[in-house]
Amino acid sequence: MNKDIEKIADLSSDEAVCNLLENIEDEQSTVFTRSKSLKPCPIGSSVSGVCCKNCGMGPCRVRENTEGLCGATLGTISARNLARHIAAGASAHSDHGRDMAHLLALTAEGKAEGLKIRDELKLFRFAKNLGVNTGDKSVNEIAKEAAEKAMALFGQQTGALDLIKLAPKKRQEIWEKYKVIPRGIDREVVEMMHRTHMGVDQDPENILNQAIRTALSDGWGGSMVGTEITDILFNTPVPLAAKANLGMLQASEVNIVIHGHEPTLSEIIAELADDKELVDYAETKGANGINVVGICCTANEVLMRQGIAPIGNFLSQEMAIMTGAVELMVVDIQCIMQSLGELT
């Protein structure tokens, strides 16, 4: 990046990021420098058309008055491309929920060291919404059955997801009218991928109806499962105040950055940061303590439950490493830039 002509302030509204960009070596690659050197793909504009690469005959670039090799039109290809993006996003969010359901089951069985049910009231509500008869059962028995019911939502083939009934009644009526209520989480993602393959569903409106159903299987299925169980295991958040930005990295402490989407490991790391044995050990190495900070969605999880400072968003993750102040960045799933490996 030529700093003589580049307006660094145009790259980010974050002053800390701009300060770092001013001081890095010219040949150092970051998301900000790559955004200047890489040209946007022209496919997708009204002039160049859209691209379909769903089969081995392609890729085909199609404009308004042309068709793909299989005869697919601009509308069909556009709908398929959007629908596949939705399926990918729904599967990522929902797989997070699946992992949380599995973790709830392990916790109920006493197989998840360091974890316990922290919000019993939310557990009872969650279990009831899934059709669990709580009766005289223990908390762990209810948690185990709720976890099993939650995991069953993924493989469910018929009917409607239990958690759909939590939506406003009028909204449910609209979904029923247009027949987009999801039957099962994995069921809708798989059907979406099938329908958008070459030679299957060719009606744009019908494809987009399934895309809506797939999105709902995430929002009122996988994502809701993940959200509810995270609160059950780590407590329901309450409003609090915390400082933010890269300035929360401490020169005199061991800086640990937690980054990703699934908060299980991050919550435990945040809790252990004040452990006397660990703090004493850090002090024997010349540090004044352990400073845990966050990036991306995991940062928000530990922020709203433990007040851990978020030092940046997705675009800031490389910057955190480049400060030279980070001893450890712990990543879990999603939003992890491949370029981080080159910086460490």
PyMOL commands that set and color helices and strands:
alter all, ss='L'
color gray80, all
select helices_A, chain A and resi 8-10+15-23+31-37+74-108+120-129+139-155+162-166+169-177+185-195+204-234+246-248+264-272+276-284+296-306+314-322+340-343
alter helices_A, ss='H'
color red, helices_A
select strands_A, chain A and resi 50-52+60-62+254-259+290-295+309-312+326-331
alter strands_A, ss='S'
color yellow, strands_A
deselect
rebuild
show_as cartoon
